[in-house]
């Protein structure tokens, strides 16, 4: 579970970089990950403010990043604490 927590935490940080440094080369992996996850959520029609974009180009919004990665982190931390 510790490895899973590390992977989800790393993905959270990578996904937040495009919102912190929007016009730098550092945001390339995060922008790619946000675009991939946003496209998947849009294809599944699970948007609800989690996905932003138009004309076939979708990405996770800041709310989407926090919900998509924040809830699993809190759940993993709870499960690790009660273990």
N, C-alpha and C positions, 0 to 999 in steps of 0.2 A: 504494500500500500504506500510505502514511503516513496518508491520509485514512481508510482502513478501520480502522487502528489507533486513530485518534482517535475514530471512531464507536463502536467496541467498548469503548474505555476510558470514554467518556462514559456509555454504557449500563451499564457496571459500577458507576460511581459513582452513577448514578441508582437502580440496583437495590439498592445498599447503604444508601442513606439511610433506608429504613423500618426497618432493623435498628439504625441508630445513633440516630435520633430517632423512636421509635415513635408518640408521641402528638402530633405536630405537623402543621401544614398542609404543611410542606415535604416530607412523605413521599408526597403524593398522586401525583405522576408515577411514583415508584418502585413504589408499591403497585399502581398500574394496570398497569405493565409486568410486575411479578412475577405478578399475577393472569392477565394475558394469556398469558405464557409457561407458567405452571403449568397453565392450562387446556389449552393446546395439547399439552404433554407428557402430561397425563393422558388426553386423547383418543387420543393415539398409543400409550397404555399403556407409556410409558417413564418410570416413576416412580423406582424404586430408591433411595428416600430423597431424591430431588431435589425432590419435590413434597410439600407439606403441605396438608391440608385435608380436609373432610368435607362430605357432603350437597350435592354439586355446586359447592361454593366451594373452589377450589384456588388455590394460589400457590406460588411457588418458595420453598424453604427456603434458609437461608444456605448450606448445602452445594450446593444447586442453582445459586445465583447464582455461587458461586466456580467450580464446574465448567463451567457454561454460558458464562461469560465469561472465566475464567482460562485455560483451555486454548487458546482462539483467540488470546488476547493473547500467550501464550508462543510459540505457533506463528508468529504474525506477527513477533514480535521476532526469533525464530530465522531466519526467511526474510529479514528485512531485514538481519540481520548477515552472512549468508552471501552476500548479493547483491553 
